[in-house]
C-alpha cells in the first residue's frame, strides 16, 4: 500500500481530490437514484484508472452511507496475450474486496472477425458487455457499475452526432435492452483529469488495454483531442456542454417523436390578450 506520511503536499492533494470525487459521485448517485437499500453492486474492474477510482470511491461511500449495499468487483479476463493475470487478484486481496475473475476468450473472437488494422473497440465492447451482463445474473447483482466519467459521456455525445447522426450519449443510469439489468455510472459527474490525478497519487497498478487502447487515430481519440483543445482555449466550455445535456428543450430541436410540431398552433388566450392590448 502507498505511504504518503512523508509527503505532506501529495497527501493534502489526495485528500482534496478524494473529497471532490466523493461529493460528485454521491451527488450523481442521489440525482439518479443509482443505489438503493440492499443492492448488490457489481463493480466492473478493468485495471484502468477509472474503474480503480470508482471502486475506491464506492467503498468509501459505503462506509458512511445511510443505506446498506454490498460490493463485488468483477474483472473480465479476455485472454489477451501478455495480460498480467496476477495484478488484480493481488490488489483486491490486499484491499479486502470480494471479487471474481471471469475468463472469456473474447480476444480470439475479435482477432478472427475484425480485419487487421481495423478498430476492434465495437466488437470487443459488445462481447465484454454480454459476458458481464450474463455473469451479473449468475451472482445475483442488482446493479452493474461502470467507470465512465463526464469526459467519456461528452465524447460519446459528439461521436454519435458526428458519426451516428443521433443526439445521444451514455446515460448515468440505464436499463439494458433486455430489461434485465440496471447499469449505473457513478463517476458521471467526475472529470477525467481529477480521476487521473487521484489514480497517480494512489499508485494503482494500471493494466493497459492492448486490444483498443493501443490503436491510433480512433474516432474517440480525435473527439477527445477536440474537446481538450476547446477546454484549453475556452476554459469552462466542457462544463457548459455537460450542463446542456441536463437542460434539454425538445421544442427547440427537430425530433417529431419528442415534440408535436404538426399540431402546434397559436394560443387563443394569447391572441385574445393581444387584441385587447391593441384596442
Backbone torsions as a table, in degrees:
resi	resn	phi	psi	omega
1	UNK	NA	149.4	-179.1
2	UNK	-70.8	154.4	179.1
3	UNK	-133.1	111.9	-179.3
4	UNK	-106.1	15.9	-176.2
5	UNK	-62.3	-30.0	179.4
6	UNK	-100.3	13.9	-179.4
7	UNK	-131.9	74.2	-173.1
8	UNK	-59.2	-37.7	-179.8
9	UNK	-64.7	-45.4	179.1
10	UNK	-64.8	-38.1	179.4
11	UNK	-63.9	-42.8	178.5
12	UNK	-62.8	-45.0	179.8
13	UNK	-63.7	-40.6	178.5
14	UNK	-61.8	-43.6	179.5
15	UNK	-63.0	-40.6	178.9
16	UNK	-63.9	-45.0	-180.0
17	UNK	-64.3	-42.5	-178.5
18	UNK	-64.0	-41.8	178.5
19	UNK	-62.7	-42.2	-179.7
20	UNK	-65.7	-47.0	-179.6
21	UNK	-64.8	-39.1	178.4
22	UNK	-64.8	-44.0	-179.8
23	UNK	-62.2	-46.7	-178.3
24	UNK	-68.5	-37.5	177.7
25	UNK	-66.6	-44.2	177.6
26	UNK	-61.1	-37.9	178.8
27	UNK	-65.3	-43.6	179.0
28	UNK	-64.1	-42.3	179.4
29	UNK	-60.7	-42.6	-180.0
30	UNK	-69.8	-44.0	-177.4
31	UNK	-60.1	-36.9	-175.0
32	UNK	-110.1	9.3	179.9
33	UNK	48.7	51.1	-174.3
34	UNK	-70.4	-36.9	-174.5
35	UNK	-125.1	132.1	-178.2
36	UNK	-124.3	168.4	-179.1
37	UNK	-54.2	129.0	176.2
38	UNK	83.2	1.6	-179.1
39	UNK	-63.3	146.2	170.2
40	UNK	-111.7	109.1	-174.2
41	UNK	-94.0	118.8	174.3
42	UNK	-90.1	106.9	-179.0
43	UNK	-89.2	113.9	-178.8
44	UNK	-78.8	113.3	-174.1
45	UNK	-109.5	113.0	-178.1
46	UNK	-91.3	-22.9	-172.7
47	UNK	99.4	6.7	176.5
48	UNK	-97.3	171.2	-175.7
49	UNK	-60.0	-36.7	-175.3
50	UNK	-68.3	-47.5	-176.9
51	UNK	-72.1	-34.3	173.8
52	UNK	-60.0	-46.2	-179.0
53	UNK	-64.3	-42.8	179.0
54	UNK	-59.0	-45.8	179.7
55	UNK	-60.5	-45.1	-178.8
56	UNK	-62.0	-46.6	-176.9
57	UNK	-68.9	-39.3	177.8
58	UNK	-64.4	-40.1	177.1
59	UNK	-64.3	-38.6	178.8
60	UNK	-64.3	-43.8	178.5
61	UNK	-68.4	-36.4	-179.1
62	UNK	-57.9	-35.5	-176.6
63	UNK	-67.2	-24.6	-176.3
64	UNK	-124.2	4.5	-177.2
65	UNK	-68.3	146.7	178.8
66	UNK	-75.6	-4.0	177.6
67	UNK	-120.9	160.8	178.9
68	UNK	-100.4	128.4	173.9
69	UNK	-148.8	154.2	-179.1
70	UNK	-110.4	158.7	-177.9
71	UNK	-127.8	134.0	171.8
72	UNK	-133.5	127.2	179.7
73	UNK	-88.6	138.3	179.5
74	UNK	-131.4	126.3	174.8
75	UNK	-113.6	135.9	177.0
76	UNK	-97.9	110.1	175.8
77	UNK	-84.8	105.8	-174.3
78	UNK	-89.7	9.3	175.8
79	UNK	63.3	39.4	173.5
80	UNK	-72.1	139.9	178.6
81	UNK	-58.3	130.5	177.6
82	UNK	81.9	5.5	-179.9
83	UNK	-64.6	124.4	-177.6
84	UNK	-77.1	88.3	-172.2
85	UNK	-63.8	-22.1	-174.0
86	UNK	-81.2	-21.7	-169.1
87	UNK	-64.4	-53.1	-176.1
88	UNK	-66.8	-46.1	176.5
89	UNK	-57.2	-41.0	179.8
90	UNK	-64.0	-44.0	-179.4
91	UNK	-64.8	-46.6	-176.1
92	UNK	-67.1	-35.4	175.0
93	UNK	-66.4	-38.6	-178.5
94	UNK	-64.2	-40.8	-178.2
95	UNK	-88.8	-6.6	175.0
96	UNK	78.0	40.2	179.6
97	UNK	-106.3	134.6	173.5
98	UNK	-63.9	137.8	-176.8
99	UNK	-152.9	162.5	173.4
100	UNK	-134.4	141.6	170.9
101	UNK	-107.7	114.0	-177.7
102	UNK	-96.7	118.0	-176.6
103	UNK	-99.0	117.0	177.8
104	UNK	-141.5	125.4	-177.9
105	UNK	-83.3	68.2	177.1
106	UNK	-77.5	-21.1	-179.6
107	UNK	-58.8	-47.1	-178.5
108	UNK	-63.2	-38.5	179.6
109	UNK	-64.4	-46.0	-179.7
110	UNK	-61.5	-47.0	-178.3
111	UNK	-65.7	-29.8	179.8
112	UNK	-75.4	-36.4	-173.9
113	UNK	-89.5	-41.4	-174.8
114	UNK	-86.2	126.0	179.1
115	UNK	-60.8	149.5	-179.7
116	UNK	-57.2	131.3	179.1
117	UNK	92.6	-13.9	178.9
118	UNK	-87.0	157.4	-179.0
119	UNK	-68.5	128.2	-178.6
120	UNK	-95.6	-7.0	-170.8
121	UNK	-57.2	-44.9	-175.4
122	UNK	-60.3	-53.3	-178.9
123	UNK	-66.2	-43.1	179.5
124	UNK	-57.5	-43.7	-179.0
125	UNK	-63.8	-42.6	-179.4
126	UNK	-65.4	-43.4	179.4
127	UNK	-65.5	-41.4	179.7
128	UNK	-64.3	-43.6	-179.3
129	UNK	-62.4	-43.9	-179.9
130	UNK	-62.0	-42.0	179.9
131	UNK	-64.8	-44.4	-177.6
132	UNK	-69.3	-40.2	179.0
133	UNK	-61.7	-44.7	-179.8
134	UNK	-63.0	-39.7	-179.2
135	UNK	-70.4	-34.8	177.7
136	UNK	-58.7	-39.0	178.4
137	UNK	-66.9	-39.1	-179.9
138	UNK	-60.8	-42.1	-174.6
139	UNK	-93.9	1.4	176.7
140	UNK	75.2	28.6	178.2
141	UNK	-72.5	136.1	179.6
142	UNK	-93.4	-21.1	177.4
143	UNK	-138.8	146.4	176.5
144	UNK	-114.2	117.7	-176.3
145	UNK	-100.1	125.6	177.4
146	UNK	-113.0	152.0	-171.7
147	UNK	-91.8	23.0	179.3
148	UNK	-69.1	138.6	-177.7
149	UNK	-111.7	-173.9	-175.7
150	UNK	-59.2	-41.0	-178.2
151	UNK	-66.6	-37.8	176.1
152	UNK	-59.5	-42.7	-178.0
153	UNK	-64.9	-42.8	178.0
154	UNK	-66.2	-42.6	179.3
155	UNK	-60.6	-40.9	-179.4
156	UNK	-66.6	-36.1	176.1
157	UNK	-57.8	-48.7	-177.8
158	UNK	-72.2	-34.5	176.4
159	UNK	-60.4	-44.5	179.7
160	UNK	-67.6	-35.2	177.2
161	UNK	-70.0	-45.8	-174.9
162	UNK	-74.9	-38.2	-171.1
163	UNK	-117.5	-13.4	-178.1
164	UNK	-116.7	-9.8	179.8
165	UNK	65.2	29.7	-179.9
166	UNK	-132.5	146.2	176.7
167	UNK	-98.9	81.7	-179.3
168	UNK	-151.7	164.0	-179.3
169	UNK	-146.9	-151.8	174.8
170	UNK	-97.5	112.8	177.9
171	UNK	-74.1	148.8	177.4
172	UNK	-61.1	-25.6	178.1
173	UNK	-138.9	134.4	-170.8
174	UNK	-143.5	138.5	170.4
175	UNK	-95.4	127.2	-177.8
176	UNK	-62.0	159.8	-175.6
177	UNK	-57.2	-34.0	-179.7
178	UNK	-84.5	-1.9	177.4
179	UNK	75.2	9.7	-175.2
180	UNK	-94.9	-21.5	-170.6
181	UNK	-130.6	140.4	173.3
182	UNK	-104.7	119.4	-179.4
183	UNK	-101.6	132.7	179.0
184	UNK	-123.2	151.0	177.7
185	UNK	-125.6	83.0	-174.8
186	UNK	-60.4	-24.1	-178.7
187	UNK	-90.4	17.2	-173.7
188	UNK	-56.5	-30.1	-178.8
189	UNK	-96.1	-0.4	-173.5
190	UNK	-92.7	141.3	179.0
191	UNK	-82.4	144.2	-180.0
192	UNK	-61.8	-37.8	-177.5
193	UNK	-64.7	-32.9	176.6
194	UNK	-69.9	-41.2	179.2
195	UNK	-64.6	-42.0	-179.9
196	UNK	-64.0	-44.7	179.5
197	UNK	-63.8	-41.0	178.4
198	UNK	-62.6	-43.2	-179.2
199	UNK	-63.4	-40.6	179.1
200	UNK	-63.4	-45.2	-179.3
201	UNK	-67.4	-32.7	178.9
202	UNK	-78.2	-14.4	178.2
203	UNK	57.8	47.2	178.6
204	UNK	-65.5	144.8	176.4
205	UNK	-79.2	83.6	-173.3
206	UNK	-68.4	136.1	175.8
207	UNK	-112.8	115.2	-179.7
208	UNK	-72.6	153.9	176.3
209	UNK	-91.4	116.8	-178.1
210	UNK	-89.3	-7.0	179.0
211	UNK	-84.3	-51.9	-175.4
212	UNK	-115.2	-30.2	-174.8
213	UNK	-65.5	-23.9	-177.0
214	UNK	-91.9	-5.5	-179.0
215	UNK	-78.5	136.6	-177.4
216	UNK	-92.2	158.2	173.6
217	UNK	61.4	31.7	174.8
218	UNK	-70.0	149.7	179.8
219	UNK	-58.4	-40.9	-179.6
220	UNK	-62.4	-39.5	-179.6
221	UNK	-65.7	-37.7	178.1
222	UNK	-63.5	-44.4	179.2
223	UNK	-66.0	-40.1	177.8
224	UNK	-58.0	-46.2	179.8
225	UNK	-64.9	-36.4	177.4
226	UNK	-61.6	-47.2	-179.7
227	UNK	-66.1	-38.0	178.1
228	UNK	-65.1	-38.1	177.8
229	UNK	-65.1	-44.8	177.8
230	UNK	-58.8	-44.3	-177.7
231	UNK	-66.4	-35.4	178.8
232	UNK	-68.7	-41.9	-178.7
233	UNK	-78.1	-32.7	-178.6
234	UNK	-133.5	80.3	-178.1
235	UNK	-52.5	132.2	-179.8
236	UNK	97.5	-6.7	-177.1
237	UNK	-64.7	-43.6	-178.8
238	UNK	-65.4	-34.1	176.1
239	UNK	-61.4	-43.6	179.4
240	UNK	-65.6	-41.3	-179.8
241	UNK	-64.6	-38.9	178.7
242	UNK	-67.8	-37.5	176.3
243	UNK	-61.1	-35.5	179.7
244	UNK	-62.6	-32.1	179.1
245	UNK	-67.9	-19.4	179.5
246	UNK	-100.0	4.3	-179.8
247	UNK	-134.5	66.1	-176.0
248	UNK	-87.1	134.6	179.2
249	UNK	-119.8	91.4	-176.3
250	UNK	-56.3	-32.4	-178.1
251	UNK	-70.0	-11.6	179.8
252	UNK	-112.7	20.8	171.7
253	UNK	-114.5	-147.4	-177.0
254	UNK	-144.7	29.4	179.6
255	UNK	-97.6	109.9	-176.3
256	UNK	-71.3	-13.4	175.8
257	UNK	-80.9	-23.4	-179.4
258	UNK	-93.0	-26.7	-178.4
259	UNK	-141.2	136.8	-177.1
260	UNK	-84.9	83.0	-179.9
261	UNK	-71.7	-33.1	-173.6
262	UNK	-62.1	-35.4	-177.0
263	UNK	-99.4	16.3	179.7
264	UNK	-73.6	120.9	-178.3
265	UNK	-137.3	158.7	176.7
266	UNK	-62.4	145.8	177.4
267	UNK	-74.6	131.3	179.6
268	UNK	-64.1	-37.8	179.7
269	UNK	-62.6	-42.6	179.5
270	UNK	-64.1	-37.9	179.4
271	UNK	-66.4	-39.3	179.5
272	UNK	-64.8	-43.0	179.2
273	UNK	-62.1	-39.6	-179.9
274	UNK	-64.1	-39.7	179.5
275	UNK	-65.2	-39.5	179.4
276	UNK	-63.8	-44.1	179.8
277	UNK	-63.2	-39.6	-179.7
278	UNK	-62.9	-36.6	179.4
279	UNK	-67.1	NA	NA
